[in-house]
Amino acid sequence: MTERLLNALLALVGVLVVAALVLLGLDAWRAARTGPRWRRRLVTAGLALLATVGVPACESGAEPQRPVTGQTPADPTPLPDTPEWKHVEATWREASEVASGKRGRYPFDRAGKERLLADLKKALAGVEALHQRAALGDAAAGLLKQDLALLEHGVQEKRPTETEMEMASCYEAMALRPVEDSMTRLSARLPLLEKLATDAKVQPRVVSKVIATVERDIATLGDEKLLQSVVEPDRLKAEGIRKSAAALVAKLKAMLPQARDPNGK
């Protein structure tokens, strides 16, 4: 059996696995980056194939549409002034520095790690509260939740400063799969980015946050050195996903007002 046929079969089985996860109400995007390697590989292949043919493969990050009748009226408070958003931004900054390694390999003690993880859960609850008050739309809330989940994963991987935790084998680094991971993340975000790009109300603070991860993944899928080890069918999928995401990012940036205020108010 040729390698191309094996990849095709892997992608088809992956589509079935993604469908099963969706039917069970599970998050396919999270399943693609956690758990056994065989499952991550199948889900990644399935999401990539669905994205290539233009099927929204994973919309678990977006909340179901609420009926128009009895819909919660929009929150009159500007988003930057809400206590929930202020907490989201403060937690986002700290978690980003930790997850990116900017604060070093051991960025906190055990209590500090638990506190930051609790803050991330509170930020996630804050996004949901803003969504329920219509201060955030479905697409914006869905994208923010996906990025908060990604930050939580990054924080979880960092070790506390305690000596026994520094040496713990459970913190051994997993093998990096940047191209596959970027394909998975972008596949999950494309449907929500498309929806966000049709939103009549553009929120610069939200857009600047959600496209940061997208642009990093776009850069990864355009890196020829990283793509050298990727077989041809997957390279075509990666290129298709990259172009779709890049076009949506360009559209979102064009929608942003030429704000004079650097804080985006």
PyMOL commands that set and color helices and strands:
alter all, ss='L'
color gray80, all
select helices_A, chain A and resi 3-23+28-31+37-52+79-81+83-99+110-132+138-157+163-166+169-171+178-196+204-221+224-227+232-255
alter helices_A, ss='H'
color red, helices_A
deselect
rebuild
show_as cartoon
